[in-house]
Amino acid sequence: LLPGLMKVAGYHRDDRDYDCRPKWMAVAALARQESGKAVPLLISLVDHGNQNTRMWARAALARMAGEDLEGDKPAWAKWWESQGHDPVKPDYLKPWKPVGQAEGAAE
């Protein structure tokens, strides 16, 4: 179950917009799993443009951490490492960008 949920939750297209409902529903299901394997992926979604996606990612992490670090990816990564886990991949810490927005473009 976990690998499938992570695949759906991690789905992203840079070239076109897509329906986020499957993504946030998968994130909500991951939140209920409380699996450490999903934490880096959840960290990558705390600033996602879809409010349901980011809400469920933050809720899952806050439940595990006992505090809410909101959309602060570096703070979440630091918390994760402080729990004795490997560092979060740098790609997971990049700020969320809307579809079609070039890297480094003005927001």
Helices and strands as residue ranges (DSSP letters): H 2-9, H 21-33, G 36-38, H 39-44, H 51-65, H 73-82, G 90-93
